[in-house]
Amino acid sequence: METIKIRTANEEYPVIIQRGAIKNVAKLISLVWNYRKIKIITDDNVNPIYLDIVKKSLLNKGFKVFVSTIEHGEKSKSLTNLELITNEMANEKFNRSDGVIALGGGVVGDLAGFISATYMRGIDLIQIPTSFLSQVDSSVGGKTAVDLNHIKNIIGSFHQPKMVIIDPNTLNTLTVRNLVEGYAETVKCAALAGGKFWRLVSGVNSYNDIINNADQLIHFSITFKANIVMNDEKESGIRQILNLGHTIGHGVEELSNGDLMHGEAVSIGLIKISELFSNPKDKAKVVDQLSKRLSNVGLPITSDLLTSPDLINKIKNDKKNHNGYLNIIYLSEIGKAVIKKVSIDELNLMLNEKS
Ligand SMILES: NC(=O)c1ccc[n+]([C@@H]2O[C@H](COP(=O)([O-])OP(=O)(O)OC[C@H]3O[C@@H](n4cnc5c(N)ncnc54)[C@H](O)[C@@H]3O)[C@@H](O)[C@H]2O)c1
């Protein structure tokens, strides 16, 4: 068992990485929670595989358990589900000394997180992430949100969990495409971190390599994110570097109308932003190294959508657009991130010149 401690201004919580932990959640949870009512929020893919195991463990320890199962997919990160589940919890007489468990991927994590942040102005949350993306990224850091129609994460807040329990064995039931798209965020973090993390990622060339190195990949990703979050909980400074590849990535993701998964779009964004901004001297090396790491596991590194005249309009709608300017994150070399303020007009010119 490995424990990584996350410290923010007002909170400290453990992230536990342990194969088989899913069968043992109550024992781990008892380290931070005494007897209470627990609402497990999960989705209809994760429920049939893992709910009984988690529920049994909690009931055996004497916790009282209620369950809400949402449909899988981004559309469930909705105000409707927020209202529905909040209503259920009120009827089930949940109060602020009870707790919520998010059992699933990032969609469940973000929705359960936001419900926990808002229910009676805040109730305890434990994250049990089961997708690769949620294990390496979304379960840590305290960002929670729901979408409003098609505007992603527009309503949200920061609410840190009391504990995160990661069982890498759960990755075995994830589809290959889901696992690989989640891995794009790991390549991004490794490229930002450089050093040992980048060397680990440089040895990963297939789906099997991701599965076989999952513990280490999760360890490095969380440690990297934790260091950044601990220094910049609310994303006013250094945390912005985690947006590497996301400005263009979000644009092509939206233009693809659901054809591209988030990680696939980020992969395309990582390469494009490096082509546009990395220092001329190091550009070929950065682009080449990143391209190999991404394409070797089957991630796309380019798209016809990059030449769409609509791309800039999607980028304009980015919530990180401040009065026509974006903070563009790029790598001057692997392990060295640069933040550069660029106007949308300038970015548009660059996209048109280079495409
Ligand atoms: N809060 C943050 O810091 C943060 C960071 C990045 C992304 N996100 C959010 O995360 C979401 C994406 O997360 P995601 O990629 O995990 O998507 P997801 O939650 O939709 O999970 C992907 C799919 O895998 C299924 N699944 C999950 N675990 C499984 C398992 N072990 N076995 C079988 N199937 C399983 C789910 O049912 C779903 O169909 C987005 O809404 C994004 O905005 C949040």
PDBQT file of the ligand as one rigid body, heavy atoms in Angstrom, charges set to zero:
ROOT
HETATM    1  N1  LIG A 401     -12.111  17.438 -11.416  1.00  0.00    +0.000 N 
HETATM    2  C1  LIG A 401     -11.031  17.431 -12.164  1.00  0.00    +0.000 C 
HETATM    3  O1  LIG A 401      -9.947  17.894 -11.760  1.00  0.00    +0.000 OA
HETATM    4  C2  LIG A 401     -11.098  16.822 -13.520  1.00  0.00    +0.000 A 
HETATM    5  C3  LIG A 401      -9.921  16.617 -14.264  1.00  0.00    +0.000 A 
HETATM    6  C4  LIG A 401     -10.022  16.014 -15.496  1.00  0.00    +0.000 A 
HETATM    7  C5  LIG A 401     -11.270  15.598 -15.973  1.00  0.00    +0.000 A 
HETATM    8  N2  LIG A 401     -12.379  15.810 -15.229  1.00  0.00    +0.000 N 
HETATM    9  C6  LIG A 401     -13.705  15.368 -15.699  1.00  0.00    +0.000 C 
HETATM   10  O2  LIG A 401     -13.676  13.939 -15.739  1.00  0.00    +0.000 OA
HETATM   11  C7  LIG A 401     -14.653  13.496 -16.677  1.00  0.00    +0.000 C 
HETATM   12  C8  LIG A 401     -14.066  12.391 -17.519  1.00  0.00    +0.000 C 
HETATM   13  O3  LIG A 401     -13.676  11.335 -16.677  1.00  0.00    +0.000 OA
HETATM   14  P1  LIG A 401     -13.525   9.850 -17.230  1.00  0.00    +0.000 P 
HETATM   15  O4  LIG A 401     -12.650   9.853 -18.415  1.00  0.00    +0.000 OA
HETATM   16  O5  LIG A 401     -13.200   8.989 -16.077  1.00  0.00    +0.000 OA
HETATM   17  O6  LIG A 401     -14.977   9.556 -17.813  1.00  0.00    +0.000 OA
HETATM   18  P2  LIG A 401     -16.214   8.703 -17.251  1.00  0.00    +0.000 P 
HETATM   19  O7  LIG A 401     -16.467   8.978 -15.842  1.00  0.00    +0.000 OA
HETATM   20  O8  LIG A 401     -17.301   8.937 -18.222  1.00  0.00    +0.000 OA
HETATM   21  O9  LIG A 401     -15.668   7.213 -17.373  1.00  0.00    +0.000 OA
HETATM   22  C9  LIG A 401     -15.377   6.682 -18.642  1.00  0.00    +0.000 C 
HETATM   23  C10 LIG A 401     -16.219   5.432 -18.910  1.00  0.00    +0.000 C 
HETATM   24  O10 LIG A 401     -15.632   4.350 -18.213  1.00  0.00    +0.000 OA
HETATM   25  C11 LIG A 401     -16.609   3.693 -17.421  1.00  0.00    +0.000 C 
HETATM   26  N3  LIG A 401     -15.872   3.141 -16.285  1.00  0.00    +0.000 N 
HETATM   27  C12 LIG A 401     -15.252   3.833 -15.294  1.00  0.00    +0.000 A 
HETATM   28  N4  LIG A 401     -14.529   2.991 -14.542  1.00  0.00    +0.000 NA
HETATM   29  C13 LIG A 401     -14.703   1.754 -15.056  1.00  0.00    +0.000 A 
HETATM   30  C14 LIG A 401     -14.172   0.479 -14.745  1.00  0.00    +0.000 A 
HETATM   31  N5  LIG A 401     -13.289   0.292 -13.774  1.00  0.00    +0.000 N 
HETATM   32  N6  LIG A 401     -14.590  -0.585 -15.479  1.00  0.00    +0.000 NA
HETATM   33  C15 LIG A 401     -15.452  -0.398 -16.511  1.00  0.00    +0.000 A 
HETATM   34  N7  LIG A 401     -15.937   0.777 -16.890  1.00  0.00    +0.000 NA
HETATM   35  C16 LIG A 401     -15.570   1.847 -16.162  1.00  0.00    +0.000 A 
HETATM   36  C17 LIG A 401     -17.640   4.732 -17.114  1.00  0.00    +0.000 C 
HETATM   37  O11 LIG A 401     -18.880   4.149 -16.827  1.00  0.00    +0.000 OA
HETATM   38  C18 LIG A 401     -17.652   5.516 -18.418  1.00  0.00    +0.000 C 
HETATM   39  O12 LIG A 401     -18.482   4.865 -19.361  1.00  0.00    +0.000 OA
HETATM   40  C19 LIG A 401     -15.077  14.729 -17.473  1.00  0.00    +0.000 C 
HETATM   41  O13 LIG A 401     -16.365  15.111 -17.089  1.00  0.00    +0.000 OA
HETATM   42  C20 LIG A 401     -14.055  15.788 -17.087  1.00  0.00    +0.000 C 
HETATM   43  O14 LIG A 401     -14.592  17.079 -17.137  1.00  0.00    +0.000 OA
HETATM   44  C21 LIG A 401     -12.322  16.408 -14.014  1.00  0.00    +0.000 A 
ENDROOT
TORSDOF 0
